[in-house]
Amino acid sequence: MDQTGPAPRAGVRVVLAVPGFARLWAVGGVSNAMRQFEVLAAALFTFEITHSALAVAAVSACRNLPMLVFGALAGVVSESRDRKAILVAAQVVSGAASAVVAALAWSRLPAPATMPWVLAAAALVSGTMWSTEGATRRRMIGETMVPSLLARGFALDSLTTALVRLAGPLAAGIAFQELGLAGAYTISATCYAGATMLALGVRNRQARPARGGRHVGRDLIEGLRFAWGHPVIAGVLGVTVITNVFAFSYIALVAPVAERQFGVSASLVGVLAASEPVGALLAGSWLARNGAPCPGRMLMVGGSMLFLAAVAAMPRMPVFAFACLAMIPGGFGTAAFSAMQTALVTAHAPAEIRSRLLGLLTVCIGFGPLGILATGALAHAFGDANALDAMAAIGLVAMSLVGRRWRRQEIAAARRQATG
């Protein structure tokens, strides 16, 4: 990555003008939109068939579970293989999985009671491909940027993630209501084909690695040791685990809460799912224009705690409109969390182990399905609102502990450097 360059101008045009960034940015936007689209479409269908929050949580968990299993391995592989080829393959395989679901739904060959299993299998396949996201596409974005543009570039990428998390559920709710499962997954397969074409046009100038990936176990241990001993990266990984387990898991109960508690239609379920991304879009656009207003630790920890508070408040609102409004401040928190997540790892990780550390970040995101399953089990036993409140309360306590540890480690590292 070029280490020189002028200071960035205000706005995002300078980021979009960086060679290679726009196409990588677009691939991420399309593929992430379809990820959000399919999660809600699958949840709506599963709830329609089973009327079980636990079944919805199980199908939703299959989307992120491969990140926990394969994320670290993806980081090692991405350091020793052509990252563009991995990026293209991820779009092709995900699109094929969506096309299979669409074909089966159109043919009506499986019984409706069997389709949730098909959706779970397709989610596992697509989730396996998504486990390469951090170590491939997002690393490739970092390689296009001069250091002064890193935070702004990743803020724009996170802003786009917020936009598609808004548009994806809205579109999924409408598509499912009007076209059914078959039509929804046909749209998804078509969009993945478009993402494949974009990925094929990426120009990737990747340095050939010194090793061919023959020491997978040693490479993983080396990455873990570095992460544990680095205050910033260890802090990012800890905050990421807590946020994905205790906060983002709320998405598994969006359909049950909206339909059971507020009695709304499928299209309005999409509105509730899109409310938090509205806040993330607003805050993300500000961050992309202006950069980080305070240290990354404060943005990540404070943003995550704001998100957890919104998750706790949402199911307790007296009417549906207030529930949607309650999630908007939570989106401010997710924007701060997401903008700093990859930027901090990229800025502090040596180039030779950067993909491994981004792979570990993917593993931390992959803990999310455990939270989804726990949320579903709690909802089954104690009710939807109680489940969300319990998860948020545990998350807030854990986040405060991790934030304090991160702060103490940063202060100690600064003192060692000063006396050094």
Protein Blocks (a to p, Z undefined) as FASTA:
>chain_A
ZZbdcdddedjklmmmpghklmmmmmmmmmmmmmmmmmmmmmmmmmmmnopaklmmmmmm
mmmmmmmmmmmmmmmmmmmmcfklmmmmmmmmmmmmmmmmmmmmmnomagfklmmmmmmm
mmmmmmmmmmmmmmmmmmmmmmmpcfklmmmmmmmmmmmmmmmmmmmmmmmmmmmmmnom
mlmmmmmmmmmmmmmmmmmmpccdddddfbehlammlmmmmmmmmmmmpmklmmmmmmmm
mmmmmmmmmmmmmmmmmmmmnopafklmmmmmmmmmmmmmmmmmmmmmnopabdfklmmm
mmmmmmmmmmmmmmmpfbfklmmmmmmmmmmmmmmmmmmmmmmmmmmpcfklmmmmmmmm
mmmmmmmmmmmmmmmmmmmmnojklmmmmmmmmmmmmmmmmmmmmmmmmmmmmmmmmmZZ
